[in-house]
Amino acid sequence: MPLRMDELLQLRPYPYHLTAQSNVASISSNGELTCAKDLLELAGKERLLRTRRAQAVRLVVNGLALALRDQEPLHAGNMELQHGWILGEVVLMLNKRWPVWHRFGASLPC
């Protein structure tokens, strides 16, 4: 059964960001989180922009080994896709956003 944003916010009112240990140095030195879209493009993996990650993806960006977490819980059957959206477009939209959800369900674009 699809979960609406207001229901998600009731279940998880605080944002969290989980990352692989290999990403900590880059995040600390830059002082910011880089969206998955930019990381995939910098690593030459644009083909993964619209593909749900069933497992973590290893990347090399500017000589640093990084990891993008899987998107295992993300399934089209768990969403009520409308207006012609398909799973690949949802994945791209998520990859373009900072991993911080704001109170009204929006996130900052990359």
Biotite code that builds the C-alpha atoms (Angstrom):
import biotite.structure as struc

atoms = struc.array([
    struc.Atom([0.000, 0.000, 0.000], chain_id="A", res_id=1, res_name="MET", atom_name="CA", element="C"),
    struc.Atom([1.447, 3.407, -0.971], chain_id="A", res_id=2, res_name="PRO", atom_name="CA", element="C"),
    struc.Atom([2.649, 5.723, 1.796], chain_id="A", res_id=3, res_name="LEU", atom_name="CA", element="C"),
    struc.Atom([1.704, 9.407, 1.535], chain_id="A", res_id=4, res_name="ARG", atom_name="CA", element="C"),
    struc.Atom([4.238, 12.079, 2.500], chain_id="A", res_id=5, res_name="MET", atom_name="CA", element="C"),
    struc.Atom([2.187, 13.211, 5.506], chain_id="A", res_id=6, res_name="ASP", atom_name="CA", element="C"),
    struc.Atom([2.131, 9.601, 6.741], chain_id="A", res_id=7, res_name="GLU", atom_name="CA", element="C"),
    struc.Atom([5.892, 9.302, 6.266], chain_id="A", res_id=8, res_name="LEU", atom_name="CA", element="C"),
    struc.Atom([6.464, 12.524, 8.207], chain_id="A", res_id=9, res_name="LEU", atom_name="CA", element="C"),
    struc.Atom([4.386, 11.160, 11.091], chain_id="A", res_id=10, res_name="GLN", atom_name="CA", element="C"),
    struc.Atom([6.483, 7.985, 11.155], chain_id="A", res_id=11, res_name="LEU", atom_name="CA", element="C"),
    struc.Atom([9.865, 9.697, 10.583], chain_id="A", res_id=12, res_name="ARG", atom_name="CA", element="C"),
    struc.Atom([9.656, 13.372, 11.652], chain_id="A", res_id=13, res_name="PRO", atom_name="CA", element="C"),
    struc.Atom([13.447, 13.869, 11.751], chain_id="A", res_id=14, res_name="TYR", atom_name="CA", element="C"),
    struc.Atom([15.815, 13.662, 8.776], chain_id="A", res_id=15, res_name="PRO", atom_name="CA", element="C"),
    struc.Atom([18.789, 11.331, 8.926], chain_id="A", res_id=16, res_name="TYR", atom_name="CA", element="C"),
    struc.Atom([21.625, 10.816, 6.519], chain_id="A", res_id=17, res_name="HIS", atom_name="CA", element="C"),
    struc.Atom([23.409, 7.506, 6.484], chain_id="A", res_id=18, res_name="LEU", atom_name="CA", element="C"),
    struc.Atom([26.603, 7.121, 4.546], chain_id="A", res_id=19, res_name="THR", atom_name="CA", element="C"),
    struc.Atom([29.425, 4.690, 4.035], chain_id="A", res_id=20, res_name="ALA", atom_name="CA", element="C"),
    struc.Atom([32.604, 5.204, 6.046], chain_id="A", res_id=21, res_name="GLN", atom_name="CA", element="C"),
    struc.Atom([34.452, 5.824, 2.775], chain_id="A", res_id=22, res_name="SER", atom_name="CA", element="C"),
    struc.Atom([32.377, 8.996, 2.222], chain_id="A", res_id=23, res_name="ASN", atom_name="CA", element="C"),
    struc.Atom([33.120, 10.671, 5.558], chain_id="A", res_id=24, res_name="VAL", atom_name="CA", element="C"),
    struc.Atom([36.439, 12.272, 4.539], chain_id="A", res_id=25, res_name="ALA", atom_name="CA", element="C"),
    struc.Atom([34.891, 13.864, 1.443], chain_id="A", res_id=26, res_name="SER", atom_name="CA", element="C"),
    struc.Atom([31.846, 15.136, 3.345], chain_id="A", res_id=27, res_name="ILE", atom_name="CA", element="C"),
    struc.Atom([34.036, 16.511, 6.132], chain_id="A", res_id=28, res_name="SER", atom_name="CA", element="C"),
    struc.Atom([36.507, 18.231, 3.816], chain_id="A", res_id=29, res_name="SER", atom_name="CA", element="C"),
    struc.Atom([33.798, 19.762, 1.600], chain_id="A", res_id=30, res_name="ASN", atom_name="CA", element="C"),
    struc.Atom([31.471, 20.577, 4.483], chain_id="A", res_id=31, res_name="GLY", atom_name="CA", element="C"),
    struc.Atom([28.504, 19.529, 2.377], chain_id="A", res_id=32, res_name="GLU", atom_name="CA", element="C"),
    struc.Atom([26.619, 16.596, 0.940], chain_id="A", res_id=33, res_name="LEU", atom_name="CA", element="C"),
    struc.Atom([26.756, 16.101, -2.811], chain_id="A", res_id=34, res_name="THR", atom_name="CA", element="C"),
    struc.Atom([23.671, 14.695, -4.486], chain_id="A", res_id=35, res_name="CYS", atom_name="CA", element="C"),
    struc.Atom([23.837, 11.312, -6.184], chain_id="A", res_id=36, res_name="ALA", atom_name="CA", element="C"),
    struc.Atom([23.257, 12.893, -9.616], chain_id="A", res_id=37, res_name="LYS", atom_name="CA", element="C"),
    struc.Atom([26.437, 14.964, -9.392], chain_id="A", res_id=38, res_name="ASP", atom_name="CA", element="C"),
    struc.Atom([28.469, 12.072, -8.011], chain_id="A", res_id=39, res_name="LEU", atom_name="CA", element="C"),
    struc.Atom([27.282, 9.727, -10.765], chain_id="A", res_id=40, res_name="LEU", atom_name="CA", element="C"),
    struc.Atom([28.092, 12.310, -13.446], chain_id="A", res_id=41, res_name="GLU", atom_name="CA", element="C"),
    struc.Atom([31.538, 13.068, -11.990], chain_id="A", res_id=42, res_name="LEU", atom_name="CA", element="C"),
    struc.Atom([32.271, 9.323, -11.915], chain_id="A", res_id=43, res_name="ALA", atom_name="CA", element="C"),
    struc.Atom([31.114, 8.848, -15.533], chain_id="A", res_id=44, res_name="GLY", atom_name="CA", element="C"),
    struc.Atom([28.159, 6.652, -14.489], chain_id="A", res_id=45, res_name="LYS", atom_name="CA", element="C"),
    struc.Atom([25.323, 8.670, -16.024], chain_id="A", res_id=46, res_name="GLU", atom_name="CA", element="C"),
    struc.Atom([23.661, 5.442, -17.143], chain_id="A", res_id=47, res_name="ARG", atom_name="CA", element="C"),
    struc.Atom([22.704, 4.851, -13.488], chain_id="A", res_id=48, res_name="LEU", atom_name="CA", element="C"),
    struc.Atom([20.809, 8.138, -13.066], chain_id="A", res_id=49, res_name="LEU", atom_name="CA", element="C"),
    struc.Atom([17.412, 6.519, -13.755], chain_id="A", res_id=50, res_name="ARG", atom_name="CA", element="C"),
    struc.Atom([18.196, 3.054, -12.407], chain_id="A", res_id=51, res_name="THR", atom_name="CA", element="C"),
    struc.Atom([17.137, 1.984, -8.916], chain_id="A", res_id=52, res_name="ARG", atom_name="CA", element="C"),
    struc.Atom([20.213, 0.853, -7.006], chain_id="A", res_id=53, res_name="ARG", atom_name="CA", element="C"),
    struc.Atom([19.530, -2.693, -5.756], chain_id="A", res_id=54, res_name="ALA", atom_name="CA", element="C"),
    struc.Atom([22.906, -2.623, -4.020], chain_id="A", res_id=55, res_name="GLN", atom_name="CA", element="C"),
    struc.Atom([25.498, -0.021, -3.071], chain_id="A", res_id=56, res_name="ALA", atom_name="CA", element="C"),
    struc.Atom([27.436, 1.451, -5.988], chain_id="A", res_id=57, res_name="VAL", atom_name="CA", element="C"),
    struc.Atom([31.158, 2.178, -5.704], chain_id="A", res_id=58, res_name="ARG", atom_name="CA", element="C"),
    struc.Atom([32.395, 5.339, -7.424], chain_id="A", res_id=59, res_name="LEU", atom_name="CA", element="C"),
    struc.Atom([35.693, 7.139, -7.877], chain_id="A", res_id=60, res_name="VAL", atom_name="CA", element="C"),
    struc.Atom([35.336, 10.922, -7.883], chain_id="A", res_id=61, res_name="VAL", atom_name="CA", element="C"),
    struc.Atom([38.389, 13.179, -8.017], chain_id="A", res_id=62, res_name="ASN", atom_name="CA", element="C"),
    struc.Atom([40.554, 10.263, -6.952], chain_id="A", res_id=63, res_name="GLY", atom_name="CA", element="C"),
    struc.Atom([38.399, 9.417, -3.927], chain_id="A", res_id=64, res_name="LEU", atom_name="CA", element="C"),
    struc.Atom([36.613, 6.088, -3.576], chain_id="A", res_id=65, res_name="ALA", atom_name="CA", element="C"),
    struc.Atom([32.989, 6.767, -2.628], chain_id="A", res_id=66, res_name="LEU", atom_name="CA", element="C"),
    struc.Atom([29.860, 4.682, -2.203], chain_id="A", res_id=67, res_name="ALA", atom_name="CA", element="C"),
    struc.Atom([26.201, 5.395, -2.974], chain_id="A", res_id=68, res_name="LEU", atom_name="CA", element="C"),
    struc.Atom([23.782, 3.485, -0.803], chain_id="A", res_id=69, res_name="ARG", atom_name="CA", element="C"),
    struc.Atom([21.282, 1.097, -2.305], chain_id="A", res_id=70, res_name="ASP", atom_name="CA", element="C"),
    struc.Atom([17.670, 2.072, -2.954], chain_id="A", res_id=71, res_name="GLN", atom_name="CA", element="C"),
    struc.Atom([16.390, -1.404, -2.138], chain_id="A", res_id=72, res_name="GLU", atom_name="CA", element="C"),
    struc.Atom([13.130, -0.276, -0.463], chain_id="A", res_id=73, res_name="PRO", atom_name="CA", element="C"),
    struc.Atom([12.203, 1.799, -3.519], chain_id="A", res_id=74, res_name="LEU", atom_name="CA", element="C"),
    struc.Atom([9.682, -0.190, -5.578], chain_id="A", res_id=75, res_name="HIS", atom_name="CA", element="C"),
    struc.Atom([7.092, 1.110, -8.035], chain_id="A", res_id=76, res_name="ALA", atom_name="CA", element="C"),
    struc.Atom([4.455, -1.047, -6.332], chain_id="A", res_id=77, res_name="GLY", atom_name="CA", element="C"),
    struc.Atom([4.958, 0.924, -3.113], chain_id="A", res_id=78, res_name="ASN", atom_name="CA", element="C"),
    struc.Atom([4.108, 4.209, -4.834], chain_id="A", res_id=79, res_name="MET", atom_name="CA", element="C"),
    struc.Atom([1.029, 5.682, -6.357], chain_id="A", res_id=80, res_name="GLU", atom_name="CA", element="C"),
    struc.Atom([2.646, 7.003, -9.554], chain_id="A", res_id=81, res_name="LEU", atom_name="CA", element="C"),
    struc.Atom([0.494, 9.576, -11.323], chain_id="A", res_id=82, res_name="GLN", atom_name="CA", element="C"),
    struc.Atom([0.653, 11.912, -14.283], chain_id="A", res_id=83, res_name="HIS", atom_name="CA", element="C"),
    struc.Atom([2.669, 9.491, -16.425], chain_id="A", res_id=84, res_name="GLY", atom_name="CA", element="C"),
    struc.Atom([5.540, 9.070, -13.949], chain_id="A", res_id=85, res_name="TRP", atom_name="CA", element="C"),
    struc.Atom([7.541, 5.877, -14.128], chain_id="A", res_id=86, res_name="ILE", atom_name="CA", element="C"),
    struc.Atom([10.017, 4.473, -11.623], chain_id="A", res_id=87, res_name="LEU", atom_name="CA", element="C"),
    struc.Atom([13.043, 5.685, -13.605], chain_id="A", res_id=88, res_name="GLY", atom_name="CA", element="C"),
    struc.Atom([11.843, 9.285, -13.416], chain_id="A", res_id=89, res_name="GLU", atom_name="CA", element="C"),
    struc.Atom([11.279, 8.973, -9.656], chain_id="A", res_id=90, res_name="VAL", atom_name="CA", element="C"),
    struc.Atom([14.826, 7.628, -9.251], chain_id="A", res_id=91, res_name="VAL", atom_name="CA", element="C"),
    struc.Atom([16.226, 10.538, -11.293], chain_id="A", res_id=92, res_name="LEU", atom_name="CA", element="C"),
    struc.Atom([14.246, 13.054, -9.217], chain_id="A", res_id=93, res_name="MET", atom_name="CA", element="C"),
    struc.Atom([15.616, 11.521, -5.992], chain_id="A", res_id=94, res_name="LEU", atom_name="CA", element="C"),
    struc.Atom([19.166, 11.461, -7.369], chain_id="A", res_id=95, res_name="ASN", atom_name="CA", element="C"),
    struc.Atom([18.897, 15.209, -8.077], chain_id="A", res_id=96, res_name="LYS", atom_name="CA", element="C"),
    struc.Atom([17.987, 16.074, -4.512], chain_id="A", res_id=97, res_name="ARG", atom_name="CA", element="C"),
    struc.Atom([19.932, 16.604, -1.343], chain_id="A", res_id=98, res_name="TRP", atom_name="CA", element="C"),
    struc.Atom([19.285, 13.811, 1.107], chain_id="A", res_id=99, res_name="PRO", atom_name="CA", element="C"),
    struc.Atom([17.446, 16.120, 3.504], chain_id="A", res_id=100, res_name="VAL", atom_name="CA", element="C"),
    struc.Atom([13.663, 16.083, 3.712], chain_id="A", res_id=101, res_name="TRP", atom_name="CA", element="C"),
    struc.Atom([12.015, 19.261, 4.899], chain_id="A", res_id=102, res_name="HIS", atom_name="CA", element="C"),
    struc.Atom([8.824, 19.465, 6.914], chain_id="A", res_id=103, res_name="ARG", atom_name="CA", element="C"),
    struc.Atom([6.577, 19.687, 3.870], chain_id="A", res_id=104, res_name="PHE", atom_name="CA", element="C"),
    struc.Atom([8.164, 16.856, 1.946], chain_id="A", res_id=105, res_name="GLY", atom_name="CA", element="C"),
    struc.Atom([10.366, 18.889, -0.382], chain_id="A", res_id=106, res_name="ALA", atom_name="CA", element="C"),
    struc.Atom([14.093, 18.665, -0.614], chain_id="A", res_id=107, res_name="SER", atom_name="CA", element="C"),
    struc.Atom([16.717, 20.981, -1.986], chain_id="A", res_id=108, res_name="LEU", atom_name="CA", element="C"),
    struc.Atom([17.606, 20.430, -5.633], chain_id="A", res_id=109, res_name="PRO", atom_name="CA", element="C"),
    struc.Atom([21.178, 19.587, -6.454], chain_id="A", res_id=110, res_name="CYS", atom_name="CA", element="C"),
])
